[in-house]
Amino acid sequence: MKDKKAHFKFDFSVSQAGFVLSLVFNLVILYYNLQIGIICFSLIILLAAYNITINRKKNRQLLEFIETLTLNIDTASKDTLLKFPLPILITEYNGDIIWHNQKFLEISKNKRLIGKNLKDELPELYQAILDNKPRLDSFEYQSYFFNVFITLVEVEGEKNDKRYLRLFYFIDITDYVALQKTFELQNVVFGYLTIDNYDDVLNSAPEVSKSNIASEIERRVMDWFYNQIRSDVFLMKYERDKYLFICNTEAFYKMQERRFNILDQIKEVNLYNRIIPTISCGIGIRDDSIFQAQKDAKTALDMALSRGGDQLVVFYNGKFEFYGGKTKEHEKRSKVRSRVMAQTIKEIIKHSDKVFIMGHQYFDLDCLGASVGLAKLCLNLNKETYIVINSFNPTIKDFVEMIKSDSQYENMIIDEQKALKLKTKNSLLFVVDTQRISYVDMPNMILSFEKIIVIDHHRRAADWIEQALICYSETYASSVSELVAELLSYEGIKLKKVEAEIMLAGIMIDTRGFTKNVGVRTFEVATYLRENEALPENIKEYLKEDLEDFILKHQLISNAQVLYGNIAVVIDYSQTCRNNVIIAKVADELLNIKGIDASFVVCKIDNTVLISARSNGKINVQLILEKIGGGGHLETAGSKLENVTLEEAKDILFEAIDEYIMENQKT
C-alpha cells in the first residue's frame, strides 16, 4: 500500500513539473513573439482542462465501480446469512436476541425469540458467553443436539461508535448423539447373584416346605428378570443358590429404575421358614470386554458379601455403587471360616520375622483389645511384636498404662517413625478395626509393607486395602476384639488377667454393655475371657466418666433437634467437644429417648468435622453416612468432613438424610 501511494505522488510531481515547464517556455515565447505565445498559452489551457475532465471522469467511474462492488458484497453477505444452511442466532453483547435465520426458526418450532434475552430463553448459551467459551458441545434444544460455535463480531454503530455482536452457529449432531446412546445401551453387563443364607433358610423350615421354598426363590428370580425387566437377558443357574446373568445396559437401566427391588421380593418368601432369605448381587459393566465385565462382577459380588450381604453392588468405571443393605446381618452359625482363618493367619505369622499391629485414627478400646490379642498370639509363636500407635482416644489412656505396666508389653507400644526403622522386608503388618485406607492411623505404613492382614467387623467400602493378603471381615461380629478372642480360643491360649480384661472392655464398649449387636458367639467369647479372669466390674471402674465430660454430654443432648419424628441430631455450635469419644457417647444416649430410632452428633475439631451416628436397627445409618464418604454398620457409623464449616456439614448431613428417607419411601 505504501508503494502505491509513493507511486501516485511521483506521477503527480512529474505532471506538475511538466505543466510549470510548459508555462516557462510559453512565457519565453510571449517575450519574443506575442501572437505565437498566446496560441501556445491557449493550447496549454485546453490541455489542462481536458486533463482535468478526463481525471474527473475516471475518478467517478472508479467510485461507481467500488460502490457497486461494495453493494454486491453486502447483498451477497445478507443473502448468505438468510439462506445459510445452518441455524444462526445473532445477539447484542449483553445477550439480547436481535436476529435469527429461517433455519433457527424451524428448530425453535416457530418460537419468537427476537427481543428476548439468552439468560431467560437459552441459559446454557448465556453461561457459555459468561465463561468466554468459543464453543458449546452437545447443547440440547427442542429435542435436538448441537455443537454451537460462538463468534464475537465488531461492527460500526451510530456516530461511528464501535458495537459488538455475537453470532451463534448451530451444527446439528442429533444423529451422532442418538447413535452414541444406542451404542452405550449395548454395553456388556455381567452379573452374579447368590442367595446369602440358603442353607439357614431351608434348615429353619419344616421338611415338607423345603422344596417349596427353594422353588419359590427360583421362581421369583426368574420372574424378575424375564417378566418384570422384559429385555434381552441371559440368566443361568449354575449352583443351587447361585446365578449368573448377561444383558445390555438398556436392561440394566430398567433394573435401576426399579431400584433392584428383587432384593425386597426375595425377602417376601414366607413358607413356614423362620429365617428371611436375602440375596447379594454383583454387576460389572464394560463397553470393551465381556471377560473384564465378568471380573468386575466378581469383584462387586465380593464387595457385597464382605459388607454383610442383602445388597447389590455395581462396579462401573472403577467406582462402586451400592443398593440395599437395609437388613441387619444374622450371626453365622458355621465356625469353619473362622477356624480356617485362624490357621492361615498363624502360618503367615510363623513365616514372618517381625509383626506390627496398627488400627484406625484415634485408636480406641476395640483397637487396643484386638491389638493386645494379636500380640499375645504372636508372642506365643516367639515373634518380635510391636503395637504402633500415633494418636488415641483419651479414654484408653488408663488401659494403655495398664498394659505397659506388664513387663512383656513395656516396650511393645511404639510410634510410626520407630516402626518404619525396625521393619524388614519379611515383616507382617496387621490392620485392625478398619479396612479403609483413608481411616488408618498411618497411611505410610500401608505402603511400606508387602505382607498385610486386615481384621475388621465393618462393611467394606470402596477404598479398602486391596493389597492385603487376607481381609478377615465379619460384619456380624460385635467387635474386632470378639474376632481376635475367638481366634485365640481356637488355639487354646491362656491369657493374662490384664489381656483378658482389655479385650473384654473392647467388646463391652462396642456392644454398649452387651445390649447391641450381640450373638451367641459374642457370649461364647465373653465366657472364654471370663475364664481367663476378666472381671466386668474392674472394666466398669476404668470406664467411668469425668464430671466435666458428664456435664458436657448432657449439655449437648439438651440441644438436640428431631427430624422426621424419629431422628435426633445434635450440632455442637459451641465447639466445646474436643474428642470423638464424647460424640459417640452422646449418640448412644440419644437412642434412649422414646421414639428416637437414629441419632447423629456433629462437632468440629480443628479443621475436621466429625459425625457419629447410631441406630436401633430401624434406620440404616451406614447407608446415610456412606453418601458423604463415611461408613460403618447398620447401627453404628461415622464420617469426617475436611475443611468445611459446621453449617455446611449440617446441610450435607441433612441432604443425605433426606435422600435416604426419599429412597425408602419409594421402596
N, C-alpha and C positions, 0 to 999 in steps of 0.2 A: 504493500500500500504506500509506503514511504517513497519507493522508487517511482511510482506512477505520478505522485504529486510533484516530485522533483522534475520529472519529465515535462509536465504541463507548465511549470514555471519557466523552464528553459525555452520552450516553444514561444511562450508569451514574450519573453525578453528579446528573442530574435526578431519577431514580427514588429515589436515596438521600435527596435533599433533600426530596422529597415524603413519604417514609416518616418522616423526622425531624420534618417539619412536622405530619404527622398525629398523631405521638406528643405533640407540644407541645400541639396542640388538645385531644387526649384528656386530658392532664394538667389542662388548664384546666377541662374538663367535669367531671373527677373532683373537682376542688376545689369546684365549685358543686353537682354532683349525682352522688353516688357510684354509684347504680344505672345511670344513663344512661352514665356514664363506663366502667363495667365492660362494658356491652354494646358500646360503641364499641371498647374495647380488644380484646374478643374478635373483633369483625369485622376489626380491623386484623391480628390474629394469623392468622386464617383466610385473609385475602387474601394475606398474606406467604407462608404455607405453600403456598397454591395457586400463587402465582407461582414459587416455588422448584421445585415439582413440574413445572410446565409447562416451565420453562427446562431442567431436567434431561432431560426427555423430548425436547425439541428438540435439545439437545446430543448426546444418544445417537443420535437419528435422523441428525443431520448426520455424526457419527463413522462410523456404519454405512454411510452413503452414500459417504463418502470412502474407507473401507476397501474397499467393493465396487468402486468406480471404479478404485482402485489395483490390486486383484486382476485386474480385467478387462484393464487396460493391460499388466500383467506377463504375463498369459496370452496376450494378443494379440502381445506382443513375442516371447515364446518361440515361439509358433506361427508367426510371421513368419520367424524365423530357421530353424526346422525346415523350413518349406515354401518358403523363399526360392528363386526360380528360378535363381539364380546360385550357383556353388560358393563356400562361405565357409569360412575357416580361422581359428581363434582360438588365440593363443599367449600364454604369460606374457611378461613384459617381457624375460626372458633368452632367449626363443626356444623354450621348452618347449611342445609342442603339447598343448592341453587339450581341444579340441573341434573338430569339423568337421561340416557338414551332409551330407545324403544325396547331394546333387549332387556334392560334392567326393569323396565315397567312390566315386561312379561313375567320375569321371575318373581317380582313382588306382587304378582296377581292383581295388577292394576291398582295397587295401593298408592295413593298420592302422598309423596313424601316431601315435595318441594315446599320450602318454608319452615320445615321442622328441623330439629337438631339430632345429630347422631347419638348424643347422650341418651335421648329418650327413645329413639327408634332402633338404633343399631349399637347398643352399648359396647359390644366387643370391638367394633371398629373404632369407637371413640377411645377405648382404653388403649388400643394399638397406637393411635396417634399421640396419646399422652406418654406412652412408653417410647415414642420415637422409633417405631418399628417400620422397616421398609416393606414388610410383607406380613401377612397373617395366613397361616396354613390351616386347612381343614375347617374353614369357617362355615357354620351351618346356618342356612337361611331359607325359610319356606320349603323345608324338606329337601333342599339341595345342599351340596357341599362345594366350597370354592377355596382356591388359593387366591388371596387378594393381594395385589401389588399396589403400593401407595406411593404416589409421586407428588412432590411439592413444586408448584409452578409459580413463577413470578410474572405478573402482568402489570400494565400501566393502568392506573385508575384515573379518576378525575383530577385535573390540575397537575397531571404528570406525577401523581403520587404512586409509590410502589404498593402493589397489592398482591397477596399470596392466596393461591387456591390449592386445594388438594384434589387430585384425581385418583380414583379407585378403579382398578381394572380387575374384573372377576373372571378367573379361569375355572370353568366347571370341571370338578373331579368327582362328581357323584357316582359315576360308573366305577371308577377306581376304588372309592370307599366301599361301595357295595360288594365289589369283588374281594376286597381285603376282609370284610366282615364274613363273607361266605367262606373264605379260606380259614379264618380264625375259628369258625364254627365246626370245622372239620379236624381241628387239632385232636391228637390222640389222648384219651382219658383212660387210665388204667386204675382199677380199684381192687382192694382186698376187703372182705367183710368177714368177721368172725363173731360167733356167739361167745360172750365173755365167760359165762357161768353155766355152760350147757350141762355139765355133769351134776352140778349142785342143784340146778332146776329140776332135772329128772329125778334125782335122789330124794328131793323134798316132796315128791308126789306119789300117790298110790301106784302100785304096779300096773293097774288097769288103765291108768291115764297117761303113762309114759309115752306110748306110741302116738297117742293123740296130740300130746304136747309137741313132740318132735315134728309131726306132720303140720300142725298149726303154725309153728315158727317158720317152716319151709314155705308154706302156702303164703304167709304174709310177705316174706322176702320176694317170692316170685310175683305176687300181685303188685307189689310196689314198683318193681322195675318194668314189668310188661303191661300192666293195666293203668297205673297211675302216671308213670312217666310217658308211656306211649311213644317211644322214639327208638332209634337204632341202638339197641343194647344187646351185647352178648353176655349172658350170665351162665356160670358153670359152678356146680357144687363139686369140690374136689376132696372134701372130707365131710364127715357127718355134721360138723359145726363150722365149716369154713367154705367161703365162696370167693370167686374172682369174677370180675366183670370188665368188659371193654366197651367203650362208647365214644362218641364225639363230644365236642364242647357244647353243642346245642342241647344234647340230652343232659349234660352236667348243669347247664343253666336252669333247666326245668327242675332238676333236683334241688338246686339252690333256692329257687323261688318257693319251694315247699319247705325250705329250711331243714331239709333232710329229716322230715317228720317220721321216717321209718324208725328212728330211734325211739319215738314215743309209741308207735304202733306195735313194736315188738313187746314193749312193757305191758301191753293190754292183754297178752296171752295169760289167761287165768283158768286153768282146767284142773283145779284142786292142787296146784303147785304152790308151796308156801314161799318160795323164793321167786322174785320177779326176774324174768330173763332180760338181759341187756346185750347190746352189740357194740362192737368197735369197728370202725371202718377207716381205711387209709386210701387216699386218692392222689395219684400223680398225673400231672398234665404236661404234655410236651407237644411241640409242633415239628419236631425233627426225628424222634426215635421212639418207637413203641418199647424197645428194650430199656431205654432210660426212664420212660414213664413207669414201667414196671418196678424199677429200682426205687424211684421216688415214692411210689405207692407203698412199697415195703417199709421205707423209712417213715412214712406218715403213719402206717399202722403201728409200728414200734413206738412211735411218739404217743399215739392214742392209748396203747396198752400201758405204757410207763406212767401215764397220767391218771391211771385208775380205771380206764375203760368207760363204757357208756358214752362214747363221743365219736365224732367224725373229724378227721384231720385232713386238710388239703395241703399238699406241698406243690407250690407253683412259683416259678421264677426265684427259687431259693428262699421263699418265705412260707411260713406255716399259717393256716387259718383254722380256727377251732370252732366246732359246733357241738352243742350238747354238753355233756359233763355235769349234768344237774343232779345226778343221783349220788347219794353217799355210798362210798365203797364198802363192800362187805368183806369181813375178815376172811382170808383164805384159810381153808381147813388143812390143806396138804402142806407138810413141812419139808417135802422133798427138795424144793428150790432152795430154801434157806440152808439145808444141810449140804447141798452141792456147793453153794456159795461159800460156806464156812470152809470146806475142804479146799476149794480153789484159791481162796484168799490166803489160807495157811501155806499152800505150796508157793505162791508168789512171794510171801514174806520170807520163806526159807531160802529162796534164791536171790535175795536182796541183801546187801551188806549193811545198809543203814535205812531206818524208817523215820519219815517225818509226817506229822499229823497236823492239819490246819482246818479251820472252819470258815464261817461267813463273817462279814464285818460285824463289829460289836459282839464278839464272842460271848455266847450266853451259856446258861447252865446245861442245856441239852448238848451243846457243842462240847462242853467240858466233860460231861458224863461219858459221851461217846469216845472222846479222845483218851480219857483215862482207861476205859475198857479196852480200846485197841492197843494202847501202850502196854497193858497187862498181858495181852495176847502175844505181843512182840517180845516182851521180856521173858515170857515163858519159853520162847523159841531162841533165847540168847542173842537177840538182835539189839544193836545200839539204836535207841529210840529217842525222838525229841517231839515235844508238842510246841508248835510255833504259834505265838500269839502277838499281834501288834496292838490291837485295841479290844477292850472287853467292857461289858456292862458293869457298872459299879456294884450291882447286886451279887456278882460272883466273886468279889474281892475276897470275902471271908473263906469261900470254898477254895480259891487259888492258894491262899495262905495255908489252909488246912492240908492240901495235898503236898505243898512244898515242905511242910513240917516232917514229912516222911523222907528219910534219907535216900530212898530209892528214886524219889521224884525231885529231889532238891535241886539238881542242875539240869533237869529234863526240859523245863519250860524256857524257851529261848525266843529271840525276835528274828525277823526275816533276814537281816544282814548276817547274823551268825549262821543261820540255816544255810544260806547260799554259799558260805565259806566251807561248811562242813560236808555238804552234799558231794556225792561222787556220781559217776555215770551209771552205776548199778544201784543207786538209791531209789527207794519207793516213797511215793507221796500219797497219803490218804487225805481226801477232802470229805468232810462230814457236815451234814445238816444243810447242804446246798449243792446243787449241780449246775448253777448258773455262773458263768464267768464274771458277769457284772456284779455278783453278790459276794464273791470270795474276798477274804480279808487282804490277800496279797496276790494280785493277778500275775506278777512276775514269776511267782513260784510255779504257776501252771506252765509257763513257757520254758522253765528251766529243767523240768523232769521229763524223762522218757517213759517212766512207769508211774501211772496214776490209777488209783482205785477210788471211786466215788461211792459213798454210802449215804443215802438220803431217804426221807419219807414225804417229800413234797412232789407235786405233779411236775413233770418235765416241762420246761419252757423252751422257746426257740433257740436261746443262746446257751444251751447246755454244753458241758465239757465233752466234746466229741472224741478227743484223743484218749479218753480214759480206756484202760484195758478192761475194766469191769465197772459197770454202773449198777450197783445193787440198790435199786429204788423200789420200796414197797409203800405205796400210798395208803394202804390200810393201817399201817403201823402208827401207834400213838406218837412215837418219837424215835430219833436215831439211837438214843440210849437203849430203847427197847430192842432194836435190831441188833446192836452190838452185844448186849447182855445175852440175847438168845444165841448168838454165835459162841459166846464163852460157855454157855450152859451145855452146848453140844460137845465141847471139848472137856467138860468136867473140871474146869479151872476153879480152884479155891481162891476167893477174893479176900483182901484185907477189909477190915471194917470201914476204913475211910474210902476205899474204892467203891465198895457196895453202896455206901450212903450217897456219894456224889452221883452215881448212876441212877439210883432211885430218886434223887432230887430232880434230875433231868426229866424223868418220866412224870413225876408229880406236877412239875411246872407246866409241861405241855398238855397234861390231861386235866388241869385245874383240880388237882387232888382226886384223881380217878373218877371224875364226873363227866368227862368229854372224850369222845373218840377212843374208847377202850373196848377191848375184846377179850376173849378167853386167853389168848396168848399174852396179852398185857399182864393179866393177873398171874399167869404161869411164870413170867419173867420176874414179877414182883416177889413171887414166892421164892424163887431162886436167890434173889438179892437179900430177902429177909433171912433166908437160911445162912447167908454169909454175914449175919449180924448187923444188917442195915436197920436202923431204928427211925421210923417216921417222925417220932417226937423230937429227935435231935435235928432232923431236917427242918421241921417246922420252926424250931428255935432260930436256926440260921436264916430262915426266910422272912422273919419278922420285919415290918417296915419301920423306918424312922418316922417320928411325929411330923416332921416337915413334909415328907413325901405323902403321908396320910392326908394331911390338910390340903396339899396341892391337888391330890387325886379327886377329892370331893369338891374342890373349887371348880375344877374342870367339868365335872359331872353336872354341876349346877348350871352350866352354860349350854347344856345340850339342847338341840333343836330336833324335831321329829319330821321326817319326810314320809309321805305315803301312809302315814298312820302307824308304821311298824319299823322304820329305820331311824335310828338315833345317830346324830352327827355332832361332834364336838370340834370346834376350831379354837386353837389356843392363840387368840389375838394378843394376849398379854405377854406371850413368849417367855413365860416363867419356867416352862418344862424344858429341862436340859438333857434328858436321856430317854431312849425309846422304851425302857422298862416301864416307866410311869404311863406312857401311851398305851402299852399293851394291857396294863392293869386297869386303866380307865375303860378300855374297850371291853374287857371282861366284865367289869362291874355294870356297864350299861345293859348287858343282857339279863341282868337280874331284875330289870324294870318290867313290870307287867305289860304285855302287848308288844314288846320290842323283839323283833326277830333277827335284826342285824345292827351292828354298830360300827361307826368309823370315827377315828380320832386323828386329827391333823395338827401337827406342830412343826415349827421351823427351828432347826438347829444349824447355826452358821448359814451357809448358802444352800442347805438341803432341806426340803420339806419332806417329813416322814409321815406316812399314813399307815395306821394299824387298823385291821378290820377283824371282826368276829361275827359268828352266826350260830344260830341254834339248829341249823340244817335246812331251814325252810327257804333261805336265800343263799345262793352261791356267791360268797364274797370273792372267791378266787376269780371267777369269770369277770366280775366287775373290775377288779384291780388289774387284771391282765389287759384290759382295754387301755390302761395308762402305763403299761410297762412293768407292772408288778406281778405277783403270783403267790402261790402257797397252796392251801387246802380249801375245800368247800366251806369249812367252818372257821379257818384261820388263814389270814392272808396279810400281805404287807406290800408297800410300794414306797419308792422315793423319787422325788422330782427335783432336779438340779436347776438352780438359778431362776426360780420363779417366786413370786410373792405369795403370801398366804391367800390373798383374794383370788389370784389366778389359779392356785392349787384347788381352792374351793370350787371354782367354776368348772375346772377339769373333772373333779370328782363327781360333782352334781350331774354333769353331762353324761358321764359313764353310768351313773345310777339310773338316770332317765332312760338311757339307751337299753340297759338291761331290763328295766320294767316294761318298756315297749315291746321288746323281743318276746318276753314271756307272755304278754297279753295276746300277741299274735298266735302263739302256740297253744 
